[in-house]
Amino acid sequence: MKIRDGIWGDDNGWFRESVVRRVGDGESTLFWHDQWCGDVALREQFSRLFDLALNKSITVKDMFLRGWGEGGGGWQWRRRLWVWEEDLLAECRLLLSDVSLQSFSYDVCQWLLDPSRGYSVRGVYDMLTTQENPQVLQNNDLIWHKQVPLKVSIFAWRLIRDRLPTKTNLALRGVLDTEACQCVSGCGQVEDARHLFLLCSCFGSLWPLVRSWIGFDGVDHDDIADHFI
């Protein structure tokens, strides 16, 4: 679900945006949830109707068999529609009027990033890695420098990409409750990577000592990637 809908639950998942349903018999396609008729899912295009629908998980095939025309049995509501909601329903029925199902053809998912060859792990990897921040890419040569111990390189790579198990990241993964995200130092602030390594009154105070040790004068950045440079 997190891959399809996005980790934040905001319907902006990269997988959802890269796949479209091509309907055959409609048996394995969800009428409201899947993007199969138009550029967005019907639950987004007609969100008011979706909120009122009783059969939110109905398939395209079942909806078609029950009837999605005027007076069709596929439309089941938790209350009687108001006039402006009836207008929305008429618009939805008009959109569906040109749809015809193929009884002996299966529903398929089409990978929009490469329609001819289809989905591949390599294609997804290339898509995700080319979306990185240019600043992060600039840091790669420094992170993976041959004179840097491997465990330090891995740690820095995870830190800059915010992949360390800070309390905020653990909460996002469901390991911790969202109320248990305060910094381990006891400073009372939320523990994310930026706070833990740069801004914390306890751990952040180490950087002036580091600068004094290496004989460097300057002002610390409050961005992890800039601070790393």
Secondary structure by P-SEA (a helix, b strand, c coil): cccccccccccccaaaaacccccccccccccccccccccccccccaaaaaaacccccccaaaaaaaccccccccccccccccaaaaaaaaaaaaaaccccccccbbbbbbccccccccccaaaaaaaaaaaccaaaaaaccccccccccaaaaaaaaaaaacccccaaaaaaaccccccccccccccccccccccccccccccccaaaaaaaaaccbbbbbcccccccc
